[in-house]
């Protein structure tokens, strides 16, 4: 009788774990596949914030550099004297 009681408790724990797992999967809208990886970004919010700001600054600097180079290129193409000077220099 003691073994039946232990098996029943194990069954109830397993059922409770499955219910919690299903609730979590539904809450975060993830699939039930074994290949699903959950990445938690709550580990270090300050470091992640700084990393995102640095990434956005690099993107902004890159875009500004492209705009400046395009502006210089357009000026060279449209200005005949400057174009001839650069072609002779090359």
N, C-alpha and C positions, 0 to 999 in steps of 0.2 A: 504494500500500500504506500510506503514511503517513496518507492521508486516512481509510482504513478504520479504522486504529488510533485516530485521533482521534474518529471517530464512535462507535466502540465504547466509548471512555472517557467520552464525553458520555452515552451510553446507560447506562453503569454508574453515573455520578453521578446521573442523573435517577432511576434505579431506587432508589438509596440514599436520595435525598431523599423519594421517595414512600413508602418503607418507614418512614422516620423520621416522616413526616407521619401516616401511618396509625397508628403506634404512639402518637404524641401524642394523636391524636383518640380512640383507644381508651382511653388512660390517663385523660384528663379527661372522657370521656363526652360529646363534643360532636358535632354533626352535621357532615356534609361540605358543607354549603351555603355559598355565597359570602356569604350575609347573616349568617353567624355572626360575632359579635364576641367576642373574648376579652379580659377585663379582668383585669389582674394587680394584686392588692392588696398585693403585696410591696414596693411602691416606698418607702413611708415608714411603717413599722409604728408608731412612736411617735406620729406625727401622727394616724394612723387610730385608735389606741387612745384618745387624748385626745378625738377627735371622737365616738367611740362613747360614752365616759363622759359627755360634755356632753349628748349626745342623750338618754341614759337619765335624766340628772338633770332635763332639761326635761320629759320624760314624767312623772317622779315628781312634780315640782312641779305639773304640770297636773292629775294625778289627785288630789293632795291638795287643790288648789283646788276641784275639782268636789265632792269629799266635804264640804269645809267649807261650800260654798254649798248643797248639798243638806241638810246638817244645819241650817243657819240657816233654810232654807225650810220644813223639816219643823217646826221649833220655832215658827215664825210661824203656820203653819197650825193647829197643835194648841193654841197658847196664844191664847185668845180676846181677852184684854186687849191683848196685843202686836199681834195681827192688826188689831184696831180702831184702834189707834194708827197703824199703818203705813198703813192705808186712809185714815184722816183726813189723814195727812201728805201722801199722794199726791193 
